[in-house]
Amino acid sequence: MTLKNKVVVTGGSGRFAQSIKKIKCRYNFIYPNKKKLDITNSDSIFHYLKKTKPHSVLHLAGLSRPMIKHNQNISESIKLNIIGTSNLVSVCSKLKIKLIYFSTSYVYPGNKGNYTEYDAVLPWNNYAWSKLGGECAVQMYKNSLILRVCMTEKPFVHKKAFANVRLNLIFHEEIAKILVKLLNKKGIINIGGPTKTAYNFAKKYNPKVKKIYSKINSINNFPLNPFMNLTKLKKLIE
């Protein structure tokens, strides 16, 4: 493999990384554990990337679900998703290594829907704020790619799904296939599947899934229209 094909992946033991490992492609993905590459330690990042000399870093590591974690332990959310990402940006910029950052569709407000990459962002929960914090650092480094993703595991893991929330859910395996077509791009790209309610997406794979409804000022408060415009994605992968 040439240098241009070498991609270091943070968060290699995570759920999505397992899907990438199943993909056959021209890229040589390397999955260091936390002892070898600790995103909370700039020296660790620098020494590992200096030694391995990758063309790109695919940044998947961080704190994700359950979402309540980002309310219960704000400092951990900040340390992993904001500071950890900032550390990577700083080192990658010094070593001139491209950075590919997995963000979330949750950075959009979720009120009007059909969000393009140029629309204003306004996170609606702490998880999304933490991911946008990471985005801010990545945006400062032009040799980068931000992917705003709406993905889930297969089979659909939840017993209930919103019947009045429209989004772009897509399974990890499908995202992995799309990802390898985008690694040479820069900027921001929305990634997801066809716009559907969460319930309509889930019931195809789990007929027993139950309907729930998002309600303002309740425990089930979820914006009704966080779905994205995927025109840019479609043009890039056609």
MARBA-3410 file (N, C-alpha, C, O; in Angstrom, 1 decimal):
238
0.8,-1.2,0.0,0.0,0.0,0.0,0.9,1.3,0.0,1.9,1.3,0.7 ~ 0.4,2.2,-0.7,1.2,3.5,-0.8,0.7,4.4,0.4,-0.3,4.1,1.1 ~ 1.5,5.4,0.6,1.2,6.4,1.7,-0.2,7.0,1.5,-0.9,7.2,2.5 ~ -0.6,7.2,0.2,-1.9,7.9,0.0,-3.1,7.0,0.3,-4.2,7.4,0.5 ~ -2.8,5.7,0.5,-3.9,4.8,0.8,-4.0,4.5,2.3,-4.9,3.8,2.8
-3.1,5.0,3.1,-3.0,4.6,4.5,-3.9,5.6,5.3,-3.7,6.8,5.3 ~ -4.9,5.0,6.1,-5.8,5.8,6.9,-5.8,5.3,8.3,-6.1,4.1,8.6 ~ -5.4,6.1,9.3,-5.5,5.7,10.7,-6.9,6.0,11.2,-7.5,7.1,10.9 ~ -7.5,5.1,11.9,-8.9,5.2,12.4,-8.9,5.3,13.9,-8.4,4.4,14.6 ~ -9.4,6.4,14.4,-9.6,6.5,15.9,-10.9,5.8,16.2,-11.9,5.9,15.4
-11.0,5.3,17.4,-12.3,4.6,17.8,-12.5,3.3,17.0,-13.6,2.9,16.7 ~ -11.4,2.6,16.8,-11.4,1.4,16.0,-12.1,0.2,16.6,-12.5,-0.7,15.9 ~ -12.4,0.3,17.9,-13.2,-0.8,18.6,-14.6,-0.5,18.6,-15.4,-1.3,19.2 ~ -15.1,0.7,18.1,-16.5,1.1,18.2,-17.3,0.3,17.2,-16.9,-0.4,16.4 ~ -18.6,0.6,17.3,-19.6,-0.1,16.5,-19.5,0.2,15.0,-19.5,-0.8,14.2
-19.3,1.4,14.6,-19.2,1.7,13.2,-17.9,1.2,12.6,-17.9,0.7,11.4 ~ -16.8,1.2,13.3,-15.5,0.7,12.8,-15.6,-0.7,12.4,-14.9,-1.2,11.5 ~ -16.5,-1.5,13.1,-16.6,-2.9,12.7,-17.1,-3.1,11.3,-16.8,-4.1,10.6 ~ -18.0,-2.2,10.9,-18.5,-2.2,9.5,-17.5,-1.9,8.5,-17.5,-2.4,7.4 ~ -16.6,-0.9,8.8,-15.5,-0.6,7.9,-14.6,-1.7,7.7,-14.1,-2.0,6.6
-14.3,-2.5,8.7,-13.4,-3.6,8.7,-13.9,-4.7,7.7,-13.1,-5.5,7.2 ~ -15.1,-4.7,7.4,-15.7,-5.7,6.5,-15.6,-5.3,5.0,-15.9,-6.1,4.1 ~ -15.3,-4.0,4.8,-15.3,-3.5,3.4,-14.0,-3.8,2.7,-12.9,-3.6,3.3 ~ -14.0,-4.3,1.5,-12.8,-4.5,0.7,-12.7,-3.3,-0.2,-13.6,-2.9,-1.0 ~ -11.6,-2.6,-0.1,-11.3,-1.4,-0.9,-9.8,-1.1,-1.0,-9.0,-1.9,-0.6
-9.5,-0.1,-1.7,-8.1,0.2,-2.0,-7.4,0.9,-0.8,-6.2,1.1,-0.9 ~ -8.1,1.2,0.3,-7.5,1.9,1.4,-7.0,0.9,2.5,-7.6,-0.2,2.7 ~ -5.9,1.2,3.1,-5.3,0.4,4.1,-5.7,1.1,5.5,-5.0,2.0,5.9 ~ -6.7,0.6,6.1,-7.2,1.2,7.4,-6.4,0.6,8.5,-6.2,-0.6,8.6 ~ -5.9,1.4,9.4,-5.2,1.0,10.6,-5.9,1.4,11.8,-6.4,2.5,11.9
-6.1,0.5,12.8,-6.9,0.7,14.0,-6.1,0.6,15.3,-6.1,-0.4,15.9 ~ -5.4,1.7,15.6,-4.7,1.7,16.9,-5.6,1.7,18.1,-6.7,2.3,18.1 ~ -5.2,1.0,19.2,-6.0,1.1,20.4,-5.6,2.3,21.1,-4.8,3.1,20.7 ~ -6.3,2.5,22.3,-6.2,3.8,23.0,-4.7,3.9,23.6,-4.3,5.1,23.8 ~ -4.1,2.8,23.9,-2.7,2.9,24.4,-1.7,3.4,23.4,-0.8,4.1,23.7
-2.0,3.1,22.1,-1.1,3.6,21.0,-1.5,5.0,20.6,-0.6,5.8,20.3 ~ -2.7,5.3,20.6,-3.2,6.7,20.2,-4.3,7.1,21.1,-5.5,6.7,20.9 ~ -4.0,8.0,22.0,-5.0,8.5,22.9,-5.4,10.0,22.5,-4.5,10.9,22.6 ~ -6.6,10.2,22.1,-7.0,11.5,21.5,-7.0,12.6,22.6,-7.0,13.8,22.3 ~ -7.0,12.2,23.9,-6.9,13.2,24.9,-5.5,13.6,25.3,-5.3,14.5,26.1
-4.5,13.0,24.6,-3.1,13.3,24.8,-2.4,13.7,23.5,-2.2,12.9,22.6 ~ -2.1,15.0,23.3,-1.5,15.5,22.1,-0.2,14.8,21.8,0.1,14.5,20.6 ~ 0.6,14.5,22.8,1.9,13.8,22.6,1.7,12.4,22.0,2.4,12.0,21.1 ~ 0.7,11.7,22.5,0.4,10.4,22.1,0.0,10.4,20.6,0.5,9.6,19.8 ~ -0.8,11.4,20.2,-1.3,11.5,18.8,-0.1,11.9,17.9,0.1,11.2,16.9
0.7,12.8,18.4,1.9,13.2,17.5,2.8,12.1,17.3,3.2,11.8,16.1 ~ 3.2,11.4,18.3,4.2,10.3,18.2,3.7,9.2,17.3,4.4,8.6,16.5 ~ 2.4,8.8,17.5,1.8,7.7,16.7,1.8,8.1,15.2,2.1,7.4,14.3 ~ 1.2,9.3,14.9,1.1,9.7,13.5,2.4,10.0,12.9,2.6,9.8,11.7 ~ 3.4,10.5,13.6,4.7,10.8,13.1,5.4,9.4,12.7,6.1,9.3,11.7
5.1,8.4,13.5,5.7,7.1,13.2,5.0,6.4,12.0,5.7,5.8,11.2 ~ 3.7,6.4,12.0,2.9,5.6,11.0,2.8,6.4,9.6,2.6,5.7,8.6 ~ 2.9,7.7,9.7,2.9,8.5,8.4,1.6,8.2,7.5,1.8,7.9,6.4 ~ 0.4,8.3,8.1,-0.7,8.1,7.2,-1.0,9.3,6.3,-0.6,10.4,6.6 ~ -1.8,9.0,5.3,-2.3,10.1,4.5,-3.4,10.8,5.2,-3.6,12.1,5.1
-4.3,10.1,5.9,-5.5,10.6,6.5,-5.7,10.0,7.9,-5.2,8.9,8.2 ~ -6.5,10.7,8.7,-7.0,10.2,9.9,-8.5,10.2,9.9,-9.1,11.3,9.6 ~ -9.2,9.1,10.1,-10.6,9.0,10.1,-11.0,9.0,11.6,-10.7,8.0,12.3 ~ -11.6,10.1,12.1,-11.8,10.3,13.5,-13.3,9.8,13.9,-14.2,10.5,13.6 ~ -13.3,8.6,14.5,-14.6,8.1,15.0,-14.7,8.0,16.5,-15.8,7.9,17.0
-13.6,8.2,17.2,-13.6,8.1,18.6,-14.4,9.2,19.3,-14.5,10.3,18.7 ~ -14.9,8.9,20.4,-15.6,9.9,21.2,-16.7,9.3,22.0,-16.9,8.1,22.1 ~ -17.5,10.1,22.6,-18.6,9.7,23.5,-19.9,9.9,22.7,-20.2,11.0,22.2 ~ -20.7,8.9,22.6,-21.9,9.0,21.8,-23.1,8.7,22.7,-23.6,9.5,23.5 ~ -23.7,7.5,22.5,-24.9,7.1,23.3,-24.6,6.3,24.5,-23.5,5.7,24.6
-25.5,6.3,25.5,-26.8,6.9,25.5,-26.6,8.4,25.6,-25.7,8.9,26.3 ~ -27.6,9.2,25.0,-27.5,10.6,24.9,-27.4,11.3,26.3,-26.9,12.3,26.5 ~ -28.1,10.6,27.3,-28.1,11.1,28.6,-26.7,11.3,29.2,-26.6,12.1,30.1 ~ -25.8,10.6,28.7,-24.4,10.7,29.2,-23.9,12.1,29.1,-23.1,12.6,29.9 ~ -24.3,12.8,28.0,-23.8,14.2,27.8,-24.4,15.2,28.7,-24.0,16.3,28.7
-25.5,14.8,29.4,-26.1,15.7,30.4,-25.5,15.3,31.8,-25.3,16.2,32.6 ~ -25.3,14.0,32.0,-24.8,13.6,33.3,-23.3,13.8,33.5,-22.9,14.0,34.7 ~ -22.6,13.8,32.5,-21.1,13.9,32.6,-20.6,14.9,31.5,-20.0,14.5,30.5 ~ -20.9,16.2,31.7,-20.5,17.2,30.7,-19.0,17.2,30.5,-18.6,17.4,29.3 ~ -18.3,17.1,31.5,-16.8,17.2,31.4,-16.2,16.1,30.5,-15.3,16.3,29.8
-16.8,14.9,30.6,-16.3,13.7,29.8,-16.7,14.0,28.3,-15.9,13.7,27.4 ~ -17.9,14.5,28.1,-18.3,14.8,26.8,-17.4,15.9,26.1,-17.0,15.8,25.0 ~ -17.1,16.9,26.9,-16.2,17.9,26.4,-14.8,17.4,26.2,-14.1,17.7,25.1 ~ -14.3,16.6,27.1,-12.9,16.0,27.0,-12.8,15.2,25.7,-11.8,15.3,25.0 ~ -13.7,14.3,25.5,-13.6,13.4,24.3,-14.0,14.0,23.0,-13.3,13.9,22.0
-15.1,14.7,23.0,-15.7,15.1,21.7,-15.2,16.5,21.2,-15.0,16.7,20.0 ~ -14.8,17.3,22.2,-14.4,18.7,21.8,-12.8,18.8,21.9,-12.2,19.1,20.9 ~ -12.3,18.5,23.1,-10.9,18.6,23.3,-10.1,17.5,22.5,-9.1,17.8,21.9 ~ -10.6,16.3,22.5,-10.0,15.2,21.8,-9.9,15.5,20.3,-8.9,15.3,19.7 ~ -11.0,16.0,19.8,-11.0,16.4,18.3,-10.1,17.6,18.1,-9.3,17.6,17.1
-10.0,18.6,19.0,-9.1,19.7,18.8,-7.7,19.3,18.8,-6.9,19.8,18.1 ~ -7.4,18.3,19.7,-6.0,17.8,19.7,-5.6,17.1,18.4,-4.5,17.3,17.9 ~ -6.5,16.4,17.8,-6.3,15.8,16.5,-6.0,16.8,15.4,-5.1,16.7,14.6 ~ -6.9,17.8,15.4,-6.8,18.9,14.4,-5.4,19.6,14.5,-4.7,19.8,13.5 ~ -5.0,19.9,15.8,-3.7,20.5,16.0,-2.6,19.7,15.5,-1.7,20.3,14.8
-2.6,18.4,15.8,-1.4,17.6,15.3,-1.5,17.3,13.8,-0.5,17.4,13.2 ~ -2.7,17.0,13.3,-2.8,16.8,11.9,-2.3,18.0,11.1,-1.7,17.9,10.0 ~ -2.7,19.2,11.6,-2.2,20.4,10.9,-0.7,20.6,10.9,-0.1,21.1,9.9 ~ -0.1,20.2,12.0,1.4,20.3,12.0,2.0,19.3,11.1,3.0,19.6,10.5 ~ 1.5,18.1,11.0,2.1,17.0,10.2,1.5,17.0,8.8,1.9,16.2,8.0
0.6,17.9,8.5,0.0,18.0,7.1,-0.7,16.7,6.8,-0.5,16.2,5.7 ~ -1.5,16.2,7.7,-2.3,14.9,7.5,-3.7,15.3,7.4,-4.2,16.1,8.2 ~ -4.4,14.8,6.4,-5.9,15.1,6.3,-6.7,14.5,7.4,-6.3,13.4,7.9 ~ -7.7,15.2,7.8,-8.6,14.7,8.9,-10.0,14.6,8.4,-10.6,15.5,7.9 ~ -10.6,13.4,8.6,-12.0,13.2,8.3,-12.8,13.0,9.6,-12.5,12.1,10.4
-13.8,13.8,9.8,-14.5,13.9,11.1,-15.9,13.5,11.0,-16.7,14.0,10.1 ~ -16.3,12.5,11.8,-17.7,12.0,11.8,-18.5,12.9,12.8,-18.3,12.8,14.0 ~ -19.4,13.7,12.2,-20.3,14.6,13.0,-21.7,14.0,13.0,-21.8,12.8,12.7 ~ -22.7,14.8,13.2,-24.0,14.2,13.3,-25.0,15.2,12.7,-24.8,16.4,12.6 ~ -26.1,14.7,12.1,-27.2,15.5,11.6,-27.9,16.3,12.7,-28.6,17.2,12.4
-27.6,15.9,13.9,-28.3,16.6,15.1,-27.8,18.0,15.3,-28.3,18.8,16.1 ~ -26.7,18.4,14.6,-26.3,19.8,14.7,-27.3,20.8,14.0,-27.2,22.0,14.3 ~ -28.2,20.3,13.2,-29.2,21.1,12.6,-30.3,21.3,13.6,-30.6,20.4,14.4 ~ -31.1,22.4,13.5,-32.1,22.7,14.5,-33.3,21.7,14.5,-33.8,21.4,15.5 ~ -33.6,21.2,13.3,-34.7,20.2,13.3,-36.1,20.7,13.2,-37.0,20.0,13.4
-36.3,22.0,12.9,-37.6,22.5,12.8,-38.2,22.6,11.4,-39.4,22.2,11.2 ~ -37.4,22.9,10.4,-37.9,23.1,9.0,-37.5,21.9,8.1,-38.3,21.6,7.2 ~ -36.4,21.2,8.4,-36.0,20.1,7.6,-35.4,20.5,6.3,-35.3,21.7,6.0 ~ -34.9,19.5,5.5,-34.3,19.7,4.2,-33.0,20.5,4.3,-32.8,21.4,3.5 ~ -32.2,20.3,5.4,-31.0,21.1,5.6,-29.9,20.8,4.7,-29.5,19.6,4.5
-29.4,21.8,4.0,-28.2,21.6,3.2,-26.9,21.9,4.1,-27.0,22.4,5.2 ~ -25.8,21.6,3.5,-24.5,21.8,4.2,-24.3,23.3,4.5,-23.4,23.6,5.3 ~ -25.0,24.2,3.8,-24.8,25.6,4.0,-25.8,26.3,4.9,-25.7,27.5,5.2 ~ -26.7,25.5,5.4,-27.7,26.0,6.4,-27.1,26.3,7.7,-26.1,25.6,8.1 ~ -27.7,27.2,8.5,-27.2,27.5,9.8,-27.4,26.3,10.7,-28.4,25.5,10.6
-26.5,26.1,11.7,-26.6,25.0,12.6,-27.1,25.5,14.0,-26.7,26.7,14.3 ~ -27.8,24.7,14.7,-28.2,25.0,16.1,-28.5,23.7,16.8,-29.7,23.3,16.8 ~ -27.5,23.1,17.5,-27.8,21.8,18.1,-28.9,21.9,19.1,-29.2,22.9,19.8 ~ -29.6,20.8,19.3,-30.8,20.7,20.2,-30.5,19.8,21.4,-31.4,19.7,22.2 ~ -29.3,19.2,21.5,-29.0,18.5,22.7,-27.5,18.6,23.0,-26.7,19.0,22.1
-27.1,18.1,24.1,-25.7,18.3,24.5,-24.8,17.4,23.6,-23.6,17.8,23.3 ~ -25.2,16.3,23.2,-24.4,15.4,22.3,-24.1,16.2,21.0,-22.9,16.3,20.6 ~ -25.1,16.8,20.4,-24.9,17.6,19.2,-24.0,18.8,19.4,-23.2,19.2,18.6 ~ -24.1,19.5,20.6,-23.2,20.6,20.9,-21.8,20.1,21.0,-20.9,20.8,20.5 ~ -21.6,18.9,21.6,-20.2,18.4,21.7,-19.6,18.1,20.3,-18.4,18.3,20.1
-20.5,17.6,19.4,-20.0,17.3,18.1,-19.7,18.6,17.3,-18.8,18.6,16.5 ~ -20.6,19.6,17.5,-20.3,20.9,16.8,-19.1,21.5,17.4,-18.4,22.2,16.6 ~ -18.8,21.3,18.7,-17.6,21.8,19.2,-16.4,21.3,18.5,-15.4,22.0,18.2 ~ -16.4,20.0,18.2,-15.4,19.3,17.4,-15.3,19.9,16.0,-14.2,20.1,15.5 ~ -16.5,20.1,15.4,-16.5,20.7,14.1,-15.8,22.0,14.0,-15.2,22.3,13.0
-16.0,22.8,15.0,-15.4,24.2,15.0,-13.9,24.1,14.8,-13.3,24.9,14.1 ~ -13.3,23.1,15.5,-11.8,23.0,15.4,-11.5,22.5,14.0,-10.6,22.9,13.3 ~ -12.2,21.5,13.5,-12.0,20.9,12.2,-12.1,21.9,11.1,-11.4,21.9,10.1 ~ -13.1,22.8,11.2,-13.4,23.8,10.2,-12.2,24.8,10.0,-12.0,25.3,8.9 ~ -11.4,24.9,11.0,-10.2,25.8,11.0,-9.1,25.2,10.1,-8.2,25.9,9.7
-9.2,23.9,9.9,-8.1,23.2,9.1,-8.7,22.8,7.7,-9.6,22.0,7.7 ~ -8.2,23.4,6.7,-8.8,23.2,5.4,-8.6,21.9,4.8,-9.3,21.5,3.9 ~ -7.5,21.1,5.2,-7.3,19.8,4.7,-8.1,18.8,5.5,-7.6,18.0,6.2 ~ -9.5,19.0,5.4,-10.4,18.2,6.2,-11.7,17.9,5.5,-12.0,18.5,4.5 ~ -12.4,16.9,6.1,-13.7,16.6,5.6,-14.6,16.3,6.8,-14.3,15.5,7.7
-15.8,17.0,6.9,-16.7,16.8,7.9,-18.0,16.1,7.3,-18.5,16.5,6.4 ~ -18.3,14.9,7.9,-19.4,14.2,7.5,-20.5,14.2,8.6,-20.4,13.8,9.7 ~ -21.7,14.9,8.2,-22.8,14.9,9.1,-23.7,13.8,8.8,-24.4,13.7,7.8 ~ -23.7,12.8,9.7,-24.3,11.5,9.5,-25.5,11.2,10.4,-25.6,11.7,11.5 ~ -26.5,10.5,9.8,-27.6,10.0,10.5,-27.7,8.5,10.4,-28.3,8.0,9.5
-27.0,7.8,11.3,-26.9,6.3,11.1,-27.3,5.5,12.3,-27.4,6.1,13.4 ~ -27.6,4.3,12.1,-28.0,3.4,13.2,-27.5,2.0,13.0,-27.1,1.6,11.9 ~ -27.6,1.1,14.0,-27.1,-0.2,13.9,-28.2,-1.1,13.3,-29.4,-0.9,13.4 ~ -27.7,-2.2,12.7,-28.6,-3.2,12.1,-28.4,-4.5,12.9,-27.3,-5.0,13.0 ~ -29.5,-5.1,13.4,-30.9,-4.7,13.3,-31.2,-3.5,14.2,-30.4,-3.1,15.1
-32.3,-2.8,13.9,-32.7,-1.6,14.6,-32.8,-2.0,16.1,-33.6,-2.9,16.5 ~ -32.1,-1.3,17.0,-31.9,-1.8,18.3,-33.0,-1.3,19.3,-33.1,-1.9,20.4 ~ -33.8,-0.3,18.9,-34.8,0.2,19.8,-36.1,-0.5,19.7,-36.5,-0.9,18.6 ~ -36.9,-0.6,20.8,-38.2,-1.2,20.8,-39.3,-0.2,20.4,-40.4,-0.6,20.0 ~ -39.0,1.1,20.4,-39.9,2.1,20.0,-39.3,3.1,19.0,-38.0,3.2,19.0
-40.1,3.7,18.2,-39.6,4.7,17.2,-40.6,5.8,17.0,-41.8,5.5,17.0 ~ -40.1,7.0,16.8,-40.9,8.1,16.6,-41.7,8.0,15.3,-41.1,7.8,14.2 ~ -43.0,8.2,15.4,-43.9,8.2,14.2,-44.1,9.6,13.6,-44.7,9.7,12.6 ~ -43.6,10.6,14.3,-43.8,12.0,13.8,-42.4,12.7,13.6,-42.4,14.0,13.5 ~ -41.3,12.0,13.6,-40.0,12.6,13.4,-39.4,12.1,12.1,-39.3,10.9,11.9
-39.2,13.0,11.1,-38.6,12.6,9.8,-37.1,12.9,9.8,-36.6,14.0,10.1 ~ -36.4,11.8,9.4,-34.9,12.0,9.4,-34.4,11.0,8.3,-35.1,10.5,7.5 ~ -33.1,10.9,8.3,-32.4,10.1,7.2,-31.6,8.9,7.7,-30.5,8.7,7.4 ~ -32.3,8.1,8.5,-31.6,6.9,9.0,-31.1,6.0,7.9,-31.7,5.8,6.9 ~ -29.9,5.5,8.2,-29.2,4.5,7.3,-28.3,3.6,8.2,-27.8,4.1,9.2
-28.2,2.4,7.8,-27.4,1.4,8.6,-25.9,1.6,8.5,-25.5,2.1,7.4 ~ -25.2,1.2,9.5,-23.7,1.4,9.5,-23.1,0.8,8.2,-22.2,1.4,7.6 ~ -23.6,-0.4,7.8,-23.0,-1.1,6.7,-23.1,-0.3,5.4,-22.1,-0.3,4.6 ~ -24.2,0.4,5.2,-24.4,1.2,4.0,-23.5,2.5,4.1,-23.0,2.9,3.1 ~ -23.4,3.0,5.3,-22.5,4.2,5.4,-21.0,3.9,5.1,-20.3,4.6,4.4
-20.6,2.7,5.5,-19.2,2.3,5.3,-19.0,2.2,3.8,-17.9,2.5,3.3 ~ -19.9,1.7,3.0,-19.8,1.6,1.5,-19.7,3.0,0.9,-19.0,3.2,-0.1 ~ -20.5,3.9,1.5,-20.4,5.3,0.9,-19.1,6.0,1.3,-18.6,6.7,0.5 ~ -18.7,5.7,2.5,-17.5,6.4,3.1,-16.3,6.3,2.2,-15.6,7.3,1.9 ~ -16.0,5.1,1.7,-14.8,4.9,0.9,-14.8,5.6,-0.4,-13.8,5.8,-1.1
-16.0,6.1,-0.8,-16.1,6.9,-2.1,-15.9,8.4,-1.8,-15.8,9.2,-2.7 ~ -15.8,8.8,-0.5,-15.7,10.2,-0.1,-14.4,10.6,0.5,-14.2,11.8,0.8 ~ -13.6,9.6,0.8,-12.4,9.9,1.6,-11.4,10.9,0.9,-10.6,11.6,1.6 ~ -11.6,11.1,-0.3,-10.7,12.1,-1.0,-11.3,13.4,-1.2,-10.8,14.3,-1.8 ~ -12.5,13.6,-0.6,-13.2,14.9,-0.7,-12.9,15.8,0.5,-12.3,15.3,1.5
-13.3,17.1,0.4,-13.0,18.0,1.5,-14.3,18.8,1.7,-15.2,18.8,0.9 ~ -14.4,19.5,2.8,-15.6,20.4,3.1,-16.5,19.7,4.1,-16.1,19.0,5.0 ~ -17.8,19.8,3.8,-18.9,19.2,4.6,-19.8,18.5,3.7,-20.2,19.0,2.6 ~ -20.2,17.3,4.1,-21.1,16.5,3.3,-22.2,15.8,4.3,-21.8,15.2,5.3 ~ -23.5,16.0,3.9,-24.5,15.3,4.7,-24.6,13.9,4.2,-24.5,13.6,3.0
-24.7,12.9,5.1,-24.9,11.5,4.7,-26.0,10.9,5.4,-26.2,11.0,6.6 ~ -26.9,10.2,4.6,-28.0,9.5,5.2,-28.8,8.7,4.2,-28.4,8.7,3.0 ~ -29.9,8.2,4.6,-30.8,7.5,3.7,-32.0,8.3,3.3,-32.1,9.5,3.7 ~ -33.0,7.7,2.6,-34.2,8.5,2.2,-34.9,9.0,3.4,-34.9,8.4,4.4 ~ -35.5,10.2,3.2,-36.3,10.8,4.4,-37.5,9.9,4.7,-38.4,9.7,3.9
-37.6,9.5,6.0,-38.7,8.7,6.5,-38.9,9.1,7.9,-38.0,9.6,8.6 ~ -40.1,8.7,8.5,-40.2,8.8,9.9,-39.3,7.7,10.5,-39.1,6.7,9.8 ~ -38.9,7.9,11.7,-38.1,6.8,12.4,-38.9,5.5,12.4,-38.4,4.4,12.3 ~ -40.2,5.6,12.7,-41.1,4.4,12.8,-41.1,3.7,11.4,-41.0,2.5,11.4 ~ -41.4,4.4,10.3,-41.5,3.8,9.0,-40.1,3.1,8.6,-40.1,2.1,8.0
-39.0,3.7,9.0,-37.7,3.1,8.8,-37.6,1.8,9.6,-37.2,0.8,9.0 ~ -37.9,1.9,10.9,-37.7,0.7,11.8,-38.6,-0.4,11.5,-38.2,-1.6,11.6 ~ -39.9,-0.2,11.2,-40.9,-1.3,11.0,-40.5,-2.2,9.9,-41.0,-3.4,9.9 ~ -39.8,-1.7,8.9,-39.4,-2.6,7.8,-38.5,-3.7,8.3,-38.5,-4.8,7.7 ~ -37.7,-3.5,9.3,-36.8,-4.4,9.8,-37.2,-5.1,11.1,-36.7,-6.1,11.6
-38.2,-4.4,11.8,-38.7,-4.9,13.1,-40.2,-4.6,13.1,-40.6,-3.6,13.6 ~ -41.0,-5.6,12.6,-42.5,-5.3,12.6,-43.1,-5.1,14.0,-44.2,-4.6,14.1 ~ -42.4,-5.5,15.0,-42.9,-5.4,16.4,-42.6,-4.0,17.0,-43.1,-3.7,18.2 ~ -41.9,-3.2,16.3,-41.5,-1.9,16.9,-42.8,-1.1,17.2,-43.7,-1.1,16.4 ~ -42.8,-0.3,18.3,-44.0,0.4,18.7,-43.8,1.9,18.4,-42.7,2.4,18.4
-44.9,2.6,18.1,-44.9,4.0,17.8,-44.8,4.8,19.1,-45.5,4.5,20.1 ~ -44.0,5.9,19.0,-44.1,6.9,20.1,-44.0,8.2,19.3,-43.7,8.3,18.1 ~ -44.4,9.3,20.1,-44.5,10.6,19.4,-43.7,11.6,20.2,-43.7,11.7,21.4 ~ -42.9,12.4,19.5,-42.2,13.5,20.1,-43.1,14.6,20.5,-44.0,15.1,19.7 ~ -43.0,15.1,21.7,-43.8,16.2,22.2,-43.0,17.2,22.9,-42.0,16.9,23.6
-43.3,18.4,22.6,-42.5,19.6,23.2,-42.6,19.5,24.7,-43.7,19.3,25.3 ~ -41.5,19.8,25.4,-41.5,19.9,26.8,-41.8,18.6,27.5,-42.5,18.6,28.6 ~ -41.4,17.5,26.9,-41.6,16.2,27.5,-40.4,15.4,27.4,-39.4,15.8,26.8 ~ -40.4,14.2,28.0,-39.2,13.3,28.0,-38.9,12.9,26.6,-37.8,12.5,26.2 ~ -40.0,12.9,25.7,-39.8,12.5,24.3,-39.7,13.7,23.4,-40.2,13.7,22.3
-39.0,14.7,23.9,-38.8,15.9,23.1,-37.7,15.7,22.1,-36.5,15.7,22.4 ~ -38.1,15.6,20.8,-37.1,15.4,19.7,-37.6,16.3,18.6,-38.8,16.2,18.2 ~ -36.8,17.1,17.9,-37.3,17.9,16.8,-37.9,17.1,15.7,-37.5,16.0,15.4 ~ -39.0,17.6,15.1,-39.8,16.8,14.2,-39.2,16.7,12.8,-39.5,15.8,12.1 ~ -38.3,17.7,12.4,-37.8,17.7,11.0,-36.3,17.9,11.0,-35.9,18.9,10.4
-35.6,16.9,11.5,-34.1,17.1,11.4,-33.5,16.5,10.1,-32.3,16.3,10.0 ~ -34.4,16.2,9.1,-33.9,15.5,7.9,-33.1,16.5,7.1,-33.3,17.7,7.0 ~ -32.2,15.9,6.3,-31.2,16.7,5.6,-31.5,16.6,4.1,-32.2,15.7,3.6 ~ -30.9,17.6,3.4,-30.9,17.5,1.9,-29.6,16.8,1.5,-28.5,17.1,1.9 ~ -29.8,15.7,0.7,-28.7,14.9,0.3,-28.2,15.1,-1.2,-27.6,14.2,-1.7
-28.6,16.2,-1.7,-28.3,16.4,-3.1,-26.8,16.4,-3.4,-26.3,15.8,-4.4 ~ -26.0,17.0,-2.5,-24.5,17.0,-2.7,-24.0,15.6,-2.6,-23.1,15.3,-3.5 ~ -24.4,14.8,-1.7,-23.9,13.4,-1.6,-24.2,12.7,-2.8,-23.3,12.0,-3.4 ~ -25.4,12.8,-3.4,-25.8,12.0,-4.5,-25.0,12.3,-5.7,-24.6,11.5,-6.5 ~ -24.6,13.6,-5.9,-23.8,14.1,-7.0,-22.4,13.5,-6.9,-21.7,13.2,-7.9
-21.9,13.4,-5.6,-20.5,12.9,-5.4,-20.3,11.4,-5.6,-19.3,11.0,-6.0 ~ -21.4,10.7,-5.3,-21.2,9.2,-5.4,-21.8,8.6,-6.7,-21.7,7.4,-6.9 ~ -22.5,9.4,-7.5,-23.0,8.8,-8.7,-22.0,8.4,-9.7,-22.3,7.9,-10.8
END
